[in-house]
Amino acid sequence: MAKYTKHKKLALILIIPQLAITLLFFIWPACLALIQSVFFSDAFGLHNHFAGLTNFLDLLKDPDYGKAFLITLVLAFFVTLLTMSLGLFLAVLVQGRQKSQKIYKSLMLWPYAVAPAVAAILWRFLCQPTLGWLANGLQVFGIQFNYLIHAKQALLVIILTASWQQFSYNFLFFFAALKAIPQSLIEAAIIDGASAWRRFWQIIFPLLSPTTFFLLIMNLIYAFFDTFGIIDVMTNGGPGKSTTTLIYKVYTDGFVGMDPGSSSAQSVLLMLIVIALTMVQFRYLEKKVHYE
């Protein structure tokens, strides 16, 4: 009994710091945002007037909020698709290497060590309309590239930058999952005469379904939240609000427009949207996951 009590105290000591950080930086701000969302406030939050659901109803009538919602969905879809596809493709290629595998693994993990804002600065130099290598290379083929004034090009640059920064995360998990697949299954399929393409889709890919499901959720969360730094550095939500996502609109309305009530309502809606998407994935997609 004394040994159990000692271990229980040690567990509490180890858990308390994490619980404190979670309460201080996640739970408490979320509660404050929920409370603030039902009030009209001045720029400094000194005077509050109860608004009920007015802030939420105003958002539903705001065309800019609908546009930001669609842009967020487009960004999330393509970032998730590109990062997972590229991560899996490179993991398969590197897993097939023998002598140079460690070198390739190190190279593939480097982009993930770069912060989103730093990645945005790198791609900002590459895509700079007059001096950037990418822009100059496209102009050689007669393509006029200037993401600072063309909305579609700006969104494309954000998608590419976010995908480049995140694909290493997917590569790491897919590579570890590929290593965990029993080699005996692959050898048996080879003996049966299965082609490489058939082995991948009928044996390897189904066994990767738990990892794929996990990465699908994590990449969607990344696209909804962690792309803020990239957008802020590269486009500031422009041109013409063409790269203003939901998370960036929370910032611009709250800290630039000085409207804490609307910003808080947006953050609550964003949280509900992400929770709803996650629940839908668990409800319908998890059925197709094969856990061993």
KEFIBA-148315 format. One record per residue (C-alpha): y, x, z; residue in three letters. Coordinates in steps of 0.2 Angstrom, whole numbers, plus 5000, padded with zeros to 4 digits. Example, Ala and Ser with C-alpha at 12.3 -4.5 7.8 and 13.67 -1.06 7.14 Angstrom:
residues 2
R/4978/5062/5039/ala
R/4995/5068/5036/ser
END
This chain:
residues 292
R/5000/5000/5000/met
R/5012/5014/5004/ala
R/5008/5023/4988/lys
R/5012/5006/4978/tyr
R/5028/5004/4988/thr
R/5033/5022/4983/lys
R/5030/5020/4965/his
R/5039/5003/4965/lys
R/5055/5012/4973/lys
R/5053/5026/4960/leu
R/5052/5013/4946/ala
R/5068/5004/4952/leu
R/5077/5020/4953/ile
R/5073/5024/4935/leu
R/5077/5006/4929/ile
R/5094/5003/4938/ile
R/5104/5015/4927/pro
R/5098/5007/4911/gln
R/5101/4989/4919/leu
R/5118/4994/4924/ala
R/5123/5000/4907/ile
R/5116/4985/4899/thr
R/5125/4973/4911/leu
R/5142/4983/4909/leu
R/5142/4986/4891/phe
R/5132/4972/4883/phe
R/5129/4957/4895/ile
R/5146/4956/4903/trp
R/5156/4958/4886/pro
R/5145/4945/4878/ala
R/5149/4933/4893/cys
R/5168/4937/4891/leu
R/5168/4934/4873/ala
R/5159/4917/4876/leu
R/5172/4912/4888/ile
R/5187/4918/4878/gln
R/5180/4909/4862/ser
R/5185/4892/4870/val
R/5203/4897/4874/phe
R/5219/4900/4864/phe
R/5226/4916/4870/ser
R/5242/4927/4867/asp
R/5240/4944/4860/ala
R/5237/4952/4877/phe
R/5226/4939/4884/gly
R/5239/4935/4898/leu
R/5241/4917/4895/his
R/5226/4906/4891/asn
R/5225/4888/4885/his
R/5209/4878/4884/phe
R/5204/4875/4866/ala
R/5187/4868/4867/gly
R/5178/4870/4850/leu
R/5194/4872/4840/thr
R/5192/4890/4837/asn
R/5174/4887/4830/phe
R/5180/4872/4819/leu
R/5194/4882/4812/asp
R/5182/4896/4807/leu
R/5172/4883/4797/leu
R/5187/4878/4788/lys
R/5193/4895/4784/asp
R/5188/4901/4766/pro
R/5190/4919/4772/asp
R/5177/4917/4785/tyr
R/5165/4909/4772/gly
R/5169/4924/4760/lys
R/5165/4936/4774/ala
R/5149/4927/4777/phe
R/5143/4929/4759/leu
R/5148/4947/4758/ile
R/5138/4951/4774/thr
R/5123/4942/4767/leu
R/5124/4952/4750/val
R/5127/4968/4760/leu
R/5112/4965/4772/ala
R/5100/4960/4757/phe
R/5104/4975/4747/phe
R/5105/4988/4761/val
R/5088/4982/4768/thr
R/5080/4982/4751/leu
R/5086/4999/4746/leu
R/5083/5008/4763/thr
R/5065/5001/4765/met
R/5060/5004/4747/ser
R/5067/5022/4746/leu
R/5060/5026/4764/gly
R/5043/5020/4759/leu
R/5043/5029/4742/phe
R/5049/5045/4749/leu
R/5036/5044/4764/ala
R/5022/5041/4751/val
R/5028/5056/4741/leu
R/5030/5068/4756/val
R/5014/5062/4764/gln
R/5005/5068/4749/gly
R/5012/5086/4750/arg
R/5003/5099/4760/gln
R/5011/5116/4761/lys
R/5029/5110/4760/ser
R/5028/5094/4770/gln
R/5038/5101/4785/lys
R/5052/5106/4774/ile
R/5053/5089/4765/tyr
R/5052/5080/4782/lys
R/5067/5090/4789/ser
R/5077/5087/4773/leu
R/5074/5068/4774/met
R/5079/5067/4792/leu
R/5096/5075/4790/trp
R/5106/5060/4784/pro
R/5101/5050/4799/tyr
R/5109/5063/4810/ala
R/5125/5060/4802/val
R/5136/5046/4810/ala
R/5141/5031/4799/pro
R/5159/5036/4800/ala
R/5155/5054/4794/val
R/5144/5048/4781/ala
R/5158/5037/4775/ala
R/5170/5052/4774/ile
R/5157/5062/4763/leu
R/5155/5047/4751/trp
R/5173/5045/4751/arg
R/5176/5062/4744/phe
R/5161/5060/4731/leu
R/5169/5043/4725/cys
R/5187/5048/4726/gln
R/5194/5041/4709/pro
R/5203/5057/4703/thr
R/5194/5071/4712/leu
R/5176/5064/4717/gly
R/5161/5071/4708/trp
R/5153/5054/4706/leu
R/5169/5046/4699/ala
R/5171/5061/4686/asn
R/5153/5060/4681/gly
R/5154/5042/4677/leu
R/5170/5045/4667/gln
R/5161/5057/4656/val
R/5150/5042/4651/phe
R/5166/5031/4648/gly
R/5164/5021/4664/ile
R/5181/5019/4673/gln
R/5177/5020/4691/phe
R/5189/5016/4705/asn
R/5182/5008/4720/tyr
R/5199/5006/4728/leu
R/5205/4993/4716/ile
R/5189/4985/4709/his
R/5180/4973/4721/ala
R/5163/4975/4714/lys
R/5163/4994/4714/gln
R/5170/4994/4732/ala
R/5155/4984/4738/leu
R/5143/4994/4728/leu
R/5150/5010/4736/val
R/5148/5003/4753/ile
R/5130/4998/4750/ile
R/5125/5015/4743/leu
R/5134/5024/4758/thr
R/5125/5013/4771/ala
R/5108/5014/4762/ser
R/5110/5033/4761/trp
R/5114/5034/4780/gln
R/5100/5023/4785/gln
R/5085/5027/4773/phe
R/5080/5042/4784/ser
R/5076/5030/4798/tyr
R/5064/5020/4787/asn
R/5056/5036/4780/phe
R/5052/5042/4798/leu
R/5043/5026/4803/phe
R/5034/5024/4787/phe
R/5029/5042/4787/phe
R/5022/5040/4805/ala
R/5013/5024/4800/ala
R/5005/5032/4784/leu
R/4998/5046/4795/lys
R/4990/5033/4807/ala
R/4980/5025/4793/ile
R/4962/5031/4794/pro
R/4958/5043/4780/gln
R/4940/5036/4779/ser
R/4947/5019/4772/leu
R/4956/5029/4758/ile
R/4940/5039/4754/glu
R/4929/5024/4753/ala
R/4941/5016/4741/ala
R/4941/5031/4730/ile
R/4922/5031/4730/ile
R/4922/5013/4725/asp
R/4933/5018/4710/gly
R/4950/5010/4716/ala
R/4965/5017/4707/ser
R/4980/5024/4717/ala
R/4990/5009/4713/trp
R/4976/4997/4719/arg
R/4973/5008/4735/arg
R/4991/5007/4739/phe
R/4994/4988/4737/trp
R/4977/4982/4744/gln
R/4974/4995/4758/ile
R/4989/5005/4763/ile
R/5003/4992/4761/phe
R/4994/4979/4771/pro
R/4991/4991/4785/leu
R/5010/4995/4785/leu
R/5015/4977/4788/ser
R/5019/4979/4807/pro
R/5030/4994/4803/thr
R/5038/4984/4788/thr
R/5041/4969/4799/phe
R/5049/4980/4812/phe
R/5060/4989/4800/leu
R/5065/4973/4791/leu
R/5073/4967/4808/ile
R/5081/4984/4812/met
R/5089/4986/4795/asn
R/5096/4968/4795/leu
R/5104/4972/4812/ile
R/5110/4988/4805/tyr
R/5118/4980/4790/ala
R/5126/4966/4801/phe
R/5134/4978/4814/phe
R/5133/4997/4811/asp
R/5141/4996/4794/thr
R/5158/4994/4802/phe
R/5162/5012/4803/gly
R/5158/5014/4784/ile
R/5169/5000/4779/ile
R/5183/5005/4790/asp
R/5184/5023/4784/val
R/5181/5019/4765/met
R/5189/5003/4761/thr
R/5197/4995/4776/asn
R/5189/4978/4771/gly
R/5198/4979/4753/gly
R/5202/4978/4740/pro
R/5206/4959/4742/gly
R/5195/4957/4757/lys
R/5180/4961/4745/ser
R/5171/4972/4758/thr
R/5176/4962/4774/thr
R/5160/4958/4783/thr
R/5158/4947/4798/leu
R/5159/4961/4810/ile
R/5174/4969/4802/tyr
R/5183/4952/4802/lys
R/5180/4951/4821/val
R/5189/4968/4822/tyr
R/5204/4963/4810/thr
R/5207/4946/4818/asp
R/5206/4952/4836/gly
R/5214/4969/4836/phe
R/5225/4969/4820/val
R/5229/4950/4819/gly
R/5230/4949/4838/met
R/5220/4933/4839/asp
R/5207/4936/4853/pro
R/5202/4918/4854/gly
R/5197/4917/4835/ser
R/5189/4935/4836/ser
R/5178/4930/4851/ser
R/5173/4914/4842/ala
R/5168/4924/4827/gln
R/5158/4937/4838/ser
R/5148/4922/4846/val
R/5144/4915/4829/leu
R/5139/4932/4823/leu
R/5127/4934/4838/met
R/5120/4917/4834/leu
R/5117/4920/4816/ile
R/5108/4937/4820/val
R/5097/4928/4833/ile
R/5093/4914/4821/ala
R/5088/4926/4807/leu
R/5077/4936/4819/thr
R/5069/4920/4825/met
R/5066/4914/4807/val
R/5058/4931/4803/gln
R/5046/4930/4819/phe
R/5042/4912/4814/arg
R/5037/4914/4796/tyr
R/5035/4932/4792/leu
R/5025/4938/4807/glu
R/5011/4927/4802/lys
R/5008/4939/4787/lys
R/5008/4955/4799/val
R/4991/4962/4802/his
R/4990/4971/4819/tyr
R/4976/4982/4822/glu
END
